Amino acid sequence: MEWDRIEEYSGSLIQHGPNNRRTYLMRLGEGDVSEIILHINELCSTRGYTKSFAKVPASKSPCFLADGWNIEAFVPGYFHGRHDALFLSKYYDPERRQMAPDAFSGLCRQFQEINADQPSPLPECLHFRKCAAEDVEGIVGLYRTVFERYPFPIHDSGYIHRTMDEDVVYFGIWEGQNLVALSSAEMDTEELNVEMTDFAVLPDYRGLGLGLYLLNKMDMAMKEAGMITAYTIARLRSKGMNATFLKAGYTYSGTLFKNTYISDGVESMNVYYKQLQE
């Protein structure tokens, strides 16, 4: 499979490619904002992408909004706990913006029914710890089992090793020597935010609350590491993951329509956030 590439343009970091059929402005640099927008539009026009997605400081959003971008979500305090981030999208094919109504009705029911809750203790046969370099092959094996496709090459042991060297911390739950549940915290040590992501639980171990247990441990570890704001981009159709973040006290702030290619198709993603420091 051809992975989407990550390129630097005028000081900004952009992921794009045929896998997600979109551009993703991962980091907006100090260059001219209008030039970045023109470059993104050109990429989509020449390569047939159907969506652009961007995380930008709220103060830099006016040029995007004037160009027809929409606010789909936000994270307060994303930048060093002081400045907000807007998650903006622009669609080049109207069909990519359409969503099935039943997906949202199910999500709304969760908002009304699920309250913050503490994780249950692990069964005696399971144990938790942070992952180390010697766990990489187990990490890759678990991700290969759970995700047929993913927007980043988590099936590649070299990629996992590199992320471990780049402020990504993996958390795991084992039964004996077998890794059965996994997650990662992607720290931005400059802006003091962290993305809680890459949750995976083997089918036979689902329903035990392992995701909530992992998230609780991640919250504590990231607070201790000095991160101010935590957020996630969770699959809309994954009722379990949405429930996990709601139970952990995260706040829903929007939906990114048909944003990410995971498993068997392009899926919509929900954004949640939480302030870790009091």
C-alpha atoms as an extended CHARMM CRD file, in Angstrom:
* protein
*
       278  EXT
         1         1  MET       CA              0.0000000000        0.0000000000        0.0000000000  PROA      1               0.0000000000
         2         2  GLU       CA              1.2030000000        3.5160000000       -0.7980000000  PROA      2               0.0000000000
         3         3  TRP       CA              1.3110000000        5.5610000000        2.3930000000  PROA      3               0.0000000000
         4         4  ASP       CA              0.4180000000        9.2340000000        2.3740000000  PROA      4               0.0000000000
         5         5  ARG       CA              3.5740000000       11.3310000000        2.4050000000  PROA      5               0.0000000000
         6         6  ILE       CA              4.5130000000       14.0670000000        4.8680000000  PROA      6               0.0000000000
         7         7  GLU       CA              6.1720000000       17.1030000000        3.3180000000  PROA      7               0.0000000000
         8         8  GLU       CA              7.3450000000       20.5060000000        4.4770000000  PROA      8               0.0000000000
         9         9  TYR       CA              6.1990000000       23.5440000000        2.5110000000  PROA      9               0.0000000000
        10        10  SER       CA              7.0530000000       27.1250000000        3.4600000000  PROA      10              0.0000000000
        11        11  GLY       CA              7.6530000000       26.0480000000        7.0550000000  PROA      11              0.0000000000
        12        12  SER       CA              4.3890000000       24.0920000000        7.3200000000  PROA      12              0.0000000000
        13        13  LEU       CA              3.9940000000       20.3190000000        7.6110000000  PROA      13              0.0000000000
        14        14  ILE       CA              1.4850000000       18.7120000000        5.2350000000  PROA      14              0.0000000000
        15        15  GLN       CA              0.4450000000       15.0710000000        4.8890000000  PROA      15              0.0000000000
        16        16  HSD       CA             -1.2470000000       14.0960000000        1.6250000000  PROA      16              0.0000000000
        17        17  GLY       CA             -1.7420000000       11.1390000000       -0.6770000000  PROA      17              0.0000000000
        18        18  PRO       CA             -4.1670000000        8.6690000000       -2.2510000000  PROA      18              0.0000000000
        19        19  ASN       CA             -4.6980000000        6.6370000000        0.9160000000  PROA      19              0.0000000000
        20        20  ASN       CA             -6.9440000000        9.2420000000        2.5800000000  PROA      20              0.0000000000
        21        21  ARG       CA             -7.5490000000       11.2590000000       -0.6250000000  PROA      21              0.0000000000
        22        22  ARG       CA             -6.9930000000       14.4670000000        1.2940000000  PROA      22              0.0000000000
        23        23  THR       CA             -4.4250000000       16.9880000000        2.4620000000  PROA      23              0.0000000000
        24        24  TYR       CA             -3.7910000000       17.3290000000        6.1890000000  PROA      24              0.0000000000
        25        25  LEU       CA             -2.1000000000       20.5040000000        7.4280000000  PROA      25              0.0000000000
        26        26  MET       CA             -0.4880000000       19.0130000000       10.5130000000  PROA      26              0.0000000000
        27        27  ARG       CA              1.4260000000       22.1330000000       11.5370000000  PROA      27              0.0000000000
        28        28  LEU       CA              1.0620000000       25.6780000000       10.2460000000  PROA      28              0.0000000000
        29        29  GLY       CA              4.4050000000       27.4360000000       10.0030000000  PROA      29              0.0000000000
        30        30  GLU       CA              5.2760000000       31.1190000000       10.1030000000  PROA      30              0.0000000000
        31        31  GLY       CA              5.0710000000       31.5400000000        6.3150000000  PROA      31              0.0000000000
        32        32  ASP       CA              2.3970000000       33.4400000000        4.4120000000  PROA      32              0.0000000000
        33        33  VAL       CA             -0.9720000000       31.8170000000        5.2380000000  PROA      33              0.0000000000
        34        34  SER       CA             -2.5200000000       32.6790000000        1.8600000000  PROA      34              0.0000000000
        35        35  GLU       CA              0.4080000000       30.9850000000        0.1110000000  PROA      35              0.0000000000
        36        36  ILE       CA             -0.1300000000       27.8160000000        2.1420000000  PROA      36              0.0000000000
        37        37  ILE       CA             -3.8420000000       27.7980000000        1.2800000000  PROA      37              0.0000000000
        38        38  LEU       CA             -3.1260000000       28.2570000000       -2.4290000000  PROA      38              0.0000000000
        39        39  HSD       CA             -0.6290000000       25.3700000000       -2.3040000000  PROA      39              0.0000000000
        40        40  ILE       CA             -3.1720000000       23.1000000000       -0.6020000000  PROA      40              0.0000000000
        41        41  ASN       CA             -5.8460000000       23.9820000000       -3.1500000000  PROA      41              0.0000000000
        42        42  GLU       CA             -3.3920000000       23.2400000000       -5.9550000000  PROA      42              0.0000000000
        43        43  LEU       CA             -2.5130000000       19.8500000000       -4.4600000000  PROA      43              0.0000000000
        44        44  CYS       CA             -6.1800000000       18.8900000000       -4.2690000000  PROA      44              0.0000000000
        45        45  SER       CA             -6.8930000000       20.1130000000       -7.7930000000  PROA      45              0.0000000000
        46        46  THR       CA             -3.9760000000       18.3540000000       -9.4790000000  PROA      46              0.0000000000
        47        47  ARG       CA             -4.1610000000       15.0840000000       -7.5000000000  PROA      47              0.0000000000
        48        48  GLY       CA             -7.9210000000       14.6810000000       -7.2560000000  PROA      48              0.0000000000
        49        49  TYR       CA             -8.1530000000       14.8720000000       -3.4690000000  PROA      49              0.0000000000
        50        50  THR       CA            -11.6680000000       15.4130000000       -2.1290000000  PROA      50              0.0000000000
        51        51  LYS       CA            -10.9480000000       17.0350000000        1.2430000000  PROA      51              0.0000000000
        52        52  SER       CA             -8.4870000000       19.2890000000        3.0470000000  PROA      52              0.0000000000
        53        53  PHE       CA             -8.1180000000       19.1310000000        6.8290000000  PROA      53              0.0000000000
        54        54  ALA       CA             -6.0840000000       21.4850000000        9.0270000000  PROA      54              0.0000000000
        55        55  LYS       CA             -5.2240000000       22.0900000000       12.6830000000  PROA      55              0.0000000000
        56        56  VAL       CA             -4.4840000000       25.8110000000       13.0580000000  PROA      56              0.0000000000
        57        57  PRO       CA             -4.3270000000       28.4430000000       15.8100000000  PROA      57              0.0000000000
        58        58  ALA       CA             -7.6570000000       30.2540000000       16.0850000000  PROA      58              0.0000000000
        59        59  SER       CA             -5.8380000000       33.5340000000       15.4210000000  PROA      59              0.0000000000
        60        60  LYS       CA             -4.7160000000       32.2370000000       11.9970000000  PROA      60              0.0000000000
        61        61  SER       CA             -8.1490000000       31.0060000000       10.9170000000  PROA      61              0.0000000000
        62        62  PRO       CA             -9.6310000000       34.0640000000        9.1160000000  PROA      62              0.0000000000
        63        63  CYS       CA             -7.8290000000       33.4090000000        5.8170000000  PROA      63              0.0000000000
        64        64  PHE       CA             -9.0220000000       29.7880000000        5.8410000000  PROA      64              0.0000000000
        65        65  LEU       CA            -12.6070000000       30.7660000000        6.6140000000  PROA      65              0.0000000000
        66        66  ALA       CA            -12.5590000000       33.3450000000        3.8230000000  PROA      66              0.0000000000
        67        67  ASP       CA            -11.4100000000       30.6180000000        1.4290000000  PROA      67              0.0000000000
        68        68  GLY       CA            -14.4470000000       28.4610000000        2.2090000000  PROA      68              0.0000000000
        69        69  TRP       CA            -13.1080000000       26.2870000000        5.0170000000  PROA      69              0.0000000000
        70        70  ASN       CA            -15.4360000000       25.3160000000        7.8780000000  PROA      70              0.0000000000
        71        71  ILE       CA            -14.8220000000       24.7930000000       11.5890000000  PROA      71              0.0000000000
        72        72  GLU       CA            -15.5350000000       21.1430000000       12.3630000000  PROA      72              0.0000000000
        73        73  ALA       CA            -14.0040000000       20.9320000000       15.8590000000  PROA      73              0.0000000000
        74        74  PHE       CA            -11.8030000000       22.8020000000       18.3220000000  PROA      74              0.0000000000
        75        75  VAL       CA             -9.4590000000       22.1600000000       21.2510000000  PROA      75              0.0000000000
        76        76  PRO       CA             -9.1700000000       24.9070000000       23.8950000000  PROA      76              0.0000000000
        77        77  GLY       CA             -5.6640000000       25.4790000000       25.2200000000  PROA      77              0.0000000000
        78        78  TYR       CA             -4.0620000000       23.3600000000       22.5040000000  PROA      78              0.0000000000
        79        79  PHE       CA             -1.0750000000       25.6860000000       22.2310000000  PROA      79              0.0000000000
        80        80  HSD       CA              0.7750000000       25.8100000000       25.5540000000  PROA      80              0.0000000000
        81        81  GLY       CA             -2.4980000000       25.8710000000       27.4390000000  PROA      81              0.0000000000
        82        82  ARG       CA             -3.1550000000       29.4550000000       26.3660000000  PROA      82              0.0000000000
        83        83  HSD       CA             -4.3100000000       29.4780000000       22.7420000000  PROA      83              0.0000000000
        84        84  ASP       CA             -7.0310000000       27.4350000000       21.0630000000  PROA      84              0.0000000000
        85        85  ALA       CA             -6.7680000000       25.2350000000       17.9650000000  PROA      85              0.0000000000
        86        86  LEU       CA             -9.4560000000       25.0320000000       15.3150000000  PROA      86              0.0000000000
        87        87  PHE       CA             -9.9070000000       21.8880000000       13.2160000000  PROA      87              0.0000000000
        88        88  LEU       CA            -10.8770000000       23.1860000000        9.7730000000  PROA      88              0.0000000000
        89        89  SER       CA            -12.0450000000       21.3520000000        6.6560000000  PROA      89              0.0000000000
        90        90  LYS       CA            -12.7120000000       22.1800000000        3.0340000000  PROA      90              0.0000000000
        91        91  TYR       CA            -14.5140000000       19.7970000000        0.6690000000  PROA      91              0.0000000000
        92        92  TYR       CA            -13.8620000000       19.5050000000       -3.0470000000  PROA      92              0.0000000000
        93        93  ASP       CA            -16.5370000000       16.8140000000       -3.5090000000  PROA      93              0.0000000000
        94        94  PRO       CA            -19.8950000000       17.4270000000       -1.7450000000  PROA      94              0.0000000000
        95        95  GLU       CA            -20.4910000000       13.6820000000       -1.3120000000  PROA      95              0.0000000000
        96        96  ARG       CA            -17.6020000000       13.5200000000        1.1470000000  PROA      96              0.0000000000
        97        97  ARG       CA            -19.4860000000       15.8760000000        3.4760000000  PROA      97              0.0000000000
        98        98  GLN       CA            -22.6230000000       13.7090000000        3.6240000000  PROA      98              0.0000000000
        99        99  MET       CA            -23.2700000000       11.4790000000        6.6340000000  PROA      99              0.0000000000
       100       100  ALA       CA            -25.8450000000        8.8500000000        7.5590000000  PROA      100             0.0000000000
       101       101  PRO       CA            -28.3250000000       10.2840000000       10.1270000000  PROA      101             0.0000000000
       102       102  ASP       CA            -28.3500000000        7.1280000000       12.2690000000  PROA      102             0.0000000000
       103       103  ALA       CA            -24.6550000000        7.5370000000       13.0790000000  PROA      103             0.0000000000
       104       104  PHE       CA            -25.3430000000       10.8340000000       14.8090000000  PROA      104             0.0000000000
       105       105  SER       CA            -28.5030000000        9.7000000000       16.6020000000  PROA      105             0.0000000000
       106       106  GLY       CA            -26.5050000000        6.9000000000       18.2280000000  PROA      106             0.0000000000
       107       107  LEU       CA            -23.7890000000        9.3230000000       19.2840000000  PROA      107             0.0000000000
       108       108  CYS       CA            -26.3330000000       11.7470000000       20.7620000000  PROA      108             0.0000000000
       109       109  ARG       CA            -27.7890000000        8.9560000000       22.8730000000  PROA      109             0.0000000000
       110       110  GLN       CA            -24.3300000000        8.3160000000       24.3240000000  PROA      110             0.0000000000
       111       111  PHE       CA            -23.9780000000       11.9810000000       25.2660000000  PROA      111             0.0000000000
       112       112  GLN       CA            -27.2040000000       11.7590000000       27.2490000000  PROA      112             0.0000000000
       113       113  GLU       CA            -26.5910000000        8.3820000000       28.8740000000  PROA      113             0.0000000000
       114       114  ILE       CA            -22.8610000000        8.1940000000       29.6950000000  PROA      114             0.0000000000
       115       115  ASN       CA            -21.3120000000        9.9880000000       32.6660000000  PROA      115             0.0000000000
       116       116  ALA       CA            -17.7330000000       10.1560000000       33.9260000000  PROA      116             0.0000000000
       117       117  ASP       CA            -16.6960000000        6.9400000000       35.6490000000  PROA      117             0.0000000000
       118       118  GLN       CA            -13.6270000000        5.2930000000       37.1580000000  PROA      118             0.0000000000
       119       119  PRO       CA            -11.9960000000        2.3080000000       35.4210000000  PROA      119             0.0000000000
       120       120  SER       CA            -12.5040000000       -1.1450000000       36.8530000000  PROA      120             0.0000000000
       121       121  PRO       CA             -9.4620000000       -2.9670000000       38.2660000000  PROA      121             0.0000000000
       122       122  LEU       CA             -7.7130000000       -5.3110000000       35.8550000000  PROA      122             0.0000000000
       123       123  PRO       CA             -8.5240000000       -9.0150000000       36.1210000000  PROA      123             0.0000000000
       124       124  GLU       CA             -5.8060000000      -10.8390000000       38.0790000000  PROA      124             0.0000000000
       125       125  CYS       CA             -4.5270000000      -12.5400000000       34.9300000000  PROA      125             0.0000000000
       126       126  LEU       CA             -3.6420000000       -9.1810000000       33.2980000000  PROA      126             0.0000000000
       127       127  HSD       CA             -0.9520000000       -6.6020000000       34.0560000000  PROA      127             0.0000000000
       128       128  PHE       CA             -0.1790000000       -3.0800000000       32.8330000000  PROA      128             0.0000000000
       129       129  ARG       CA              3.0620000000       -1.2520000000       32.0430000000  PROA      129             0.0000000000
       130       130  LYS       CA              4.5390000000        1.2340000000       29.6220000000  PROA      130             0.0000000000
       131       131  CYS       CA              6.0130000000       -0.3140000000       26.4900000000  PROA      131             0.0000000000
       132       132  ALA       CA              9.7360000000       -0.4160000000       25.7530000000  PROA      132             0.0000000000
       133       133  ALA       CA             11.8240000000       -0.9600000000       22.6300000000  PROA      133             0.0000000000
       134       134  GLU       CA             11.8000000000       -4.7310000000       23.1310000000  PROA      134             0.0000000000
       135       135  ASP       CA              7.9850000000       -4.6710000000       22.8220000000  PROA      135             0.0000000000
       136       136  VAL       CA              7.9410000000       -3.3150000000       19.2590000000  PROA      136             0.0000000000
       137       137  GLU       CA              7.2730000000       -6.6320000000       17.5160000000  PROA      137             0.0000000000
       138       138  GLY       CA              4.3700000000       -7.3090000000       19.8750000000  PROA      138             0.0000000000
       139       139  ILE       CA              3.0150000000       -3.8200000000       19.1930000000  PROA      139             0.0000000000
       140       140  VAL       CA              3.1800000000       -4.3560000000       15.4440000000  PROA      140             0.0000000000
       141       141  GLY       CA              1.5600000000       -7.7770000000       15.7490000000  PROA      141             0.0000000000
       142       142  LEU       CA             -1.3550000000       -6.4190000000       17.7590000000  PROA      142             0.0000000000
       143       143  TYR       CA             -1.9460000000       -3.5490000000       15.3380000000  PROA      143             0.0000000000
       144       144  ARG       CA             -1.8470000000       -5.9410000000       12.3770000000  PROA      144             0.0000000000
       145       145  THR       CA             -4.4990000000       -8.0720000000       14.0510000000  PROA      145             0.0000000000
       146       146  VAL       CA             -6.8430000000       -5.2020000000       14.9240000000  PROA      146             0.0000000000
       147       147  PHE       CA             -6.4060000000       -2.8140000000       11.9620000000  PROA      147             0.0000000000
       148       148  GLU       CA             -6.3420000000       -3.9740000000        8.3570000000  PROA      148             0.0000000000
       149       149  ARG       CA             -5.6330000000       -0.4090000000        7.2720000000  PROA      149             0.0000000000
       150       150  TYR       CA             -4.5600000000        2.7080000000        9.1520000000  PROA      150             0.0000000000
       151       151  PRO       CA             -3.6410000000        6.3010000000        8.2090000000  PROA      151             0.0000000000
       152       152  PHE       CA             -0.0830000000        5.8490000000        9.5060000000  PROA      152             0.0000000000
       153       153  PRO       CA              2.2650000000        2.8290000000        9.0400000000  PROA      153             0.0000000000
       154       154  ILE       CA              1.7540000000        1.2800000000       12.4730000000  PROA      154             0.0000000000
       155       155  HSD       CA              2.3110000000       -2.1580000000       10.9090000000  PROA      155             0.0000000000
       156       156  ASP       CA              5.9750000000       -1.2520000000       10.3540000000  PROA      156             0.0000000000
       157       157  SER       CA              8.3700000000       -1.9400000000       13.2400000000  PROA      157             0.0000000000
       158       158  GLY       CA             10.7500000000        0.7540000000       11.9590000000  PROA      158             0.0000000000
       159       159  TYR       CA              7.9760000000        3.3370000000       12.2080000000  PROA      159             0.0000000000
       160       160  ILE       CA              7.1510000000        2.2870000000       15.7920000000  PROA      160             0.0000000000
       161       161  HSD       CA             10.8180000000        2.5500000000       16.7760000000  PROA      161             0.0000000000
       162       162  ARG       CA             11.0330000000        6.0410000000       15.2600000000  PROA      162             0.0000000000
       163       163  THR       CA              7.9250000000        7.2460000000       17.0630000000  PROA      163             0.0000000000
       164       164  MET       CA              9.3020000000        5.9850000000       20.3690000000  PROA      164             0.0000000000
       165       165  ASP       CA             12.3080000000        8.2350000000       19.7560000000  PROA      165             0.0000000000
       166       166  GLU       CA             10.0030000000       11.1780000000       18.9540000000  PROA      166             0.0000000000
       167       167  ASP       CA              8.0390000000       11.6720000000       22.1770000000  PROA      167             0.0000000000
       168       168  VAL       CA              5.4350000000        8.9400000000       21.6230000000  PROA      168             0.0000000000
       169       169  VAL       CA              4.7840000000        6.7390000000       24.6600000000  PROA      169             0.0000000000
       170       170  TYR       CA              3.0580000000        3.3700000000       24.2230000000  PROA      170             0.0000000000
       171       171  PHE       CA              1.0180000000        1.7900000000       27.0160000000  PROA      171             0.0000000000
       172       172  GLY       CA              0.1400000000       -1.9030000000       27.1100000000  PROA      172             0.0000000000
       173       173  ILE       CA             -1.7950000000       -4.5710000000       28.9550000000  PROA      173             0.0000000000
       174       174  TRP       CA             -0.4490000000       -8.1200000000       28.9050000000  PROA      174             0.0000000000
       175       175  GLU       CA             -1.6330000000      -11.5870000000       29.7750000000  PROA      175             0.0000000000
       176       176  GLY       CA              1.6070000000      -13.3320000000       30.5680000000  PROA      176             0.0000000000
       177       177  GLN       CA              3.9170000000      -12.5030000000       27.6430000000  PROA      177             0.0000000000
       178       178  ASN       CA              1.0600000000      -11.7250000000       25.2430000000  PROA      178             0.0000000000
       179       179  LEU       CA              0.1510000000       -8.0990000000       24.5400000000  PROA      179             0.0000000000
       180       180  VAL       CA             -3.6520000000       -7.8700000000       24.4910000000  PROA      180             0.0000000000
       181       181  ALA       CA             -4.3990000000       -4.1100000000       24.6300000000  PROA      181             0.0000000000
       182       182  LEU       CA             -2.4660000000       -1.0630000000       23.5450000000  PROA      182             0.0000000000
       183       183  SER       CA             -2.5770000000        2.7170000000       23.1820000000  PROA      183             0.0000000000
       184       184  SER       CA             -0.2030000000        5.5980000000       22.5890000000  PROA      184             0.0000000000
       185       185  ALA       CA              0.2880000000        9.1830000000       23.7380000000  PROA      185             0.0000000000
       186       186  GLU       CA              1.7870000000       11.4870000000       21.0920000000  PROA      186             0.0000000000
       187       187  MET       CA              3.3280000000       14.3860000000       23.0030000000  PROA      187             0.0000000000
       188       188  ASP       CA              3.9720000000       17.8340000000       21.5760000000  PROA      188             0.0000000000
       189       189  THR       CA              6.6020000000       18.9060000000       24.0800000000  PROA      189             0.0000000000
       190       190  GLU       CA              6.8310000000       22.4000000000       22.5940000000  PROA      190             0.0000000000
       191       191  GLU       CA              3.1140000000       23.2430000000       22.7840000000  PROA      191             0.0000000000
       192       192  LEU       CA              2.4300000000       20.9520000000       25.7930000000  PROA      192             0.0000000000
       193       193  ASN       CA             -0.4620000000       19.0290000000       24.2610000000  PROA      193             0.0000000000
       194       194  VAL       CA             -0.8300000000       15.2990000000       23.7550000000  PROA      194             0.0000000000
       195       195  GLU       CA             -2.9670000000       13.1790000000       21.4550000000  PROA      195             0.0000000000
       196       196  MET       CA             -4.3570000000       10.0270000000       23.0560000000  PROA      196             0.0000000000
       197       197  THR       CA             -4.5760000000        7.6110000000       20.1580000000  PROA      197             0.0000000000
       198       198  ASP       CA             -3.9460000000        4.2160000000       18.5490000000  PROA      198             0.0000000000
       199       199  PHE       CA             -6.1490000000        2.2230000000       20.9470000000  PROA      199             0.0000000000
       200       200  ALA       CA             -6.3390000000       -1.4690000000       20.0750000000  PROA      200             0.0000000000
       201       201  VAL       CA             -7.7640000000       -4.3970000000       22.0450000000  PROA      201             0.0000000000
       202       202  LEU       CA             -7.7620000000       -8.0110000000       20.8750000000  PROA      202             0.0000000000
       203       203  PRO       CA            -11.3170000000       -9.2770000000       20.2110000000  PROA      203             0.0000000000
       204       204  ASP       CA            -11.3090000000      -11.8180000000       23.0500000000  PROA      204             0.0000000000
       205       205  TYR       CA            -10.5020000000       -9.0930000000       25.6010000000  PROA      205             0.0000000000
       206       206  ARG       CA            -13.0980000000       -6.5030000000       24.6380000000  PROA      206             0.0000000000
       207       207  GLY       CA            -15.8400000000       -5.6180000000       27.1010000000  PROA      207             0.0000000000
       208       208  LEU       CA            -13.4420000000       -5.6200000000       30.0770000000  PROA      208             0.0000000000
       209       209  GLY       CA            -12.9620000000       -1.8440000000       30.1490000000  PROA      209             0.0000000000
       210       210  LEU       CA             -9.3190000000       -2.0830000000       29.0960000000  PROA      210             0.0000000000
       211       211  GLY       CA             -9.5230000000        1.0720000000       26.9780000000  PROA      211             0.0000000000
       212       212  LEU       CA            -10.7210000000        3.1340000000       29.9410000000  PROA      212             0.0000000000
       213       213  TYR       CA             -8.0450000000        1.6010000000       32.1500000000  PROA      213             0.0000000000
       214       214  LEU       CA             -5.3590000000        2.5520000000       29.6160000000  PROA      214             0.0000000000
       215       215  LEU       CA             -6.7220000000        6.0730000000       29.1900000000  PROA      215             0.0000000000
       216       216  ASN       CA             -6.7580000000        6.6420000000       32.9510000000  PROA      216             0.0000000000
       217       217  LYS       CA             -3.0960000000        5.5820000000       33.1660000000  PROA      217             0.0000000000
       218       218  MET       CA             -2.2570000000        7.7820000000       30.1700000000  PROA      218             0.0000000000
       219       219  ASP       CA             -3.9470000000       10.8190000000       31.7190000000  PROA      219             0.0000000000
       220       220  MET       CA             -1.9280000000       10.4070000000       34.9180000000  PROA      220             0.0000000000
       221       221  ALA       CA              1.3560000000        9.8570000000       33.0790000000  PROA      221             0.0000000000
       222       222  MET       CA              0.8610000000       12.8140000000       30.7470000000  PROA      222             0.0000000000
       223       223  LYS       CA             -0.1210000000       15.1090000000       33.6140000000  PROA      223             0.0000000000
       224       224  GLU       CA              3.0620000000       14.0840000000       35.4040000000  PROA      224             0.0000000000
       225       225  ALA       CA              5.0260000000       14.7500000000       32.1910000000  PROA      225             0.0000000000
       226       226  GLY       CA              3.7670000000       18.3400000000       32.1880000000  PROA      226             0.0000000000
       227       227  MET       CA              1.2820000000       18.1320000000       29.3340000000  PROA      227             0.0000000000
       228       228  ILE       CA             -1.5030000000       20.6990000000       29.7180000000  PROA      228             0.0000000000
       229       229  THR       CA             -4.1220000000       19.6380000000       27.1860000000  PROA      229             0.0000000000
       230       230  ALA       CA             -5.0670000000       16.1300000000       26.0120000000  PROA      230             0.0000000000
       231       231  TYR       CA             -7.2270000000       15.3970000000       23.0040000000  PROA      231             0.0000000000
       232       232  THR       CA             -8.2080000000       12.5700000000       20.7100000000  PROA      232             0.0000000000
       233       233  ILE       CA             -9.6430000000       11.9840000000       17.2460000000  PROA      233             0.0000000000
       234       234  ALA       CA            -11.8900000000        8.9290000000       17.7230000000  PROA      234             0.0000000000
       235       235  ARG       CA            -13.8190000000        6.9200000000       15.1570000000  PROA      235             0.0000000000
       236       236  LEU       CA            -17.4560000000        8.0120000000       15.0490000000  PROA      236             0.0000000000
       237       237  ARG       CA            -18.7170000000        4.4800000000       14.5270000000  PROA      237             0.0000000000
       238       238  SER       CA            -16.7080000000        3.0280000000       17.4280000000  PROA      238             0.0000000000
       239       239  LYS       CA            -19.2600000000        3.2210000000       20.2390000000  PROA      239             0.0000000000
       240       240  GLY       CA            -16.7690000000        1.7410000000       22.6890000000  PROA      240             0.0000000000
       241       241  MET       CA            -14.0770000000        4.3870000000       22.1180000000  PROA      241             0.0000000000
       242       242  ASN       CA            -16.5490000000        7.2800000000       22.2670000000  PROA      242             0.0000000000
       243       243  ALA       CA            -17.9030000000        5.8650000000       25.5220000000  PROA      243             0.0000000000
       244       244  THR       CA            -14.3590000000        5.4760000000       26.8700000000  PROA      244             0.0000000000
       245       245  PHE       CA            -13.5280000000        9.1640000000       26.4270000000  PROA      245             0.0000000000
       246       246  LEU       CA            -16.8670000000       10.3000000000       27.8080000000  PROA      246             0.0000000000
       247       247  LYS       CA            -16.3830000000        8.1170000000       30.8970000000  PROA      247             0.0000000000
       248       248  ALA       CA            -12.8700000000        9.5510000000       31.3240000000  PROA      248             0.0000000000
       249       249  GLY       CA            -14.2840000000       13.0770000000       31.5040000000  PROA      249             0.0000000000
       250       250  TYR       CA            -13.3390000000       14.2700000000       28.0160000000  PROA      250             0.0000000000
       251       251  THR       CA            -15.5210000000       16.8490000000       26.2440000000  PROA      251             0.0000000000
       252       252  TYR       CA            -16.8260000000       16.3420000000       22.7010000000  PROA      252             0.0000000000
       253       253  SER       CA            -16.0940000000       19.3240000000       20.4290000000  PROA      253             0.0000000000
       254       254  GLY       CA            -16.9880000000       18.2850000000       16.8780000000  PROA      254             0.0000000000
       255       255  THR       CA            -16.9600000000       15.7190000000       14.0880000000  PROA      255             0.0000000000
       256       256  LEU       CA            -14.5640000000       15.5120000000       11.1350000000  PROA      256             0.0000000000
       257       257  PHE       CA            -16.6510000000       14.1620000000        8.2580000000  PROA      257             0.0000000000
       258       258  LYS       CA            -15.2480000000       11.2400000000        6.2420000000  PROA      258             0.0000000000
       259       259  ASN       CA            -11.7870000000       12.1940000000        7.3580000000  PROA      259             0.0000000000
       260       260  THR       CA             -9.6180000000        9.1100000000        7.8010000000  PROA      260             0.0000000000
       261       261  TYR       CA             -9.1400000000        5.7870000000        6.0120000000  PROA      261             0.0000000000
       262       262  ILE       CA             -9.2340000000        3.0480000000        8.6580000000  PROA      262             0.0000000000
       263       263  SER       CA             -9.8800000000       -0.6570000000        8.0780000000  PROA      263             0.0000000000
       264       264  ASP       CA            -12.4260000000       -0.9000000000        5.2520000000  PROA      264             0.0000000000
       265       265  GLY       CA            -13.2630000000        2.6930000000        4.3390000000  PROA      265             0.0000000000
       266       266  VAL       CA            -13.0770000000        6.4300000000        4.9860000000  PROA      266             0.0000000000
       267       267  GLU       CA            -14.5480000000        7.1170000000        8.4170000000  PROA      267             0.0000000000
       268       268  SER       CA            -15.7940000000       10.2050000000       10.2400000000  PROA      268             0.0000000000
       269       269  MET       CA            -13.9470000000       11.0850000000       13.4200000000  PROA      269             0.0000000000
       270       270  ASN       CA            -15.0200000000       12.7360000000       16.6820000000  PROA      270             0.0000000000
       271       271  VAL       CA            -12.7960000000       15.1660000000       18.5770000000  PROA      271             0.0000000000
       272       272  TYR       CA            -12.6320000000       15.1520000000       22.3870000000  PROA      272             0.0000000000
       273       273  TYR       CA            -10.4160000000       17.1500000000       24.7470000000  PROA      273             0.0000000000
       274       274  LYS       CA             -9.5090000000       17.3790000000       28.4330000000  PROA      274             0.0000000000
       275       275  GLN       CA             -7.4350000000       19.7920000000       30.5150000000  PROA      275             0.0000000000
       276       276  LEU       CA             -4.8810000000       17.7720000000       32.4940000000  PROA      276             0.0000000000
       277       277  GLN       CA             -3.5260000000       20.5270000000       34.7310000000  PROA      277             0.0000000000
       278       278  GLU       CA             -5.7080000000       22.2200000000       37.3310000000  PROA      278             0.0000000000
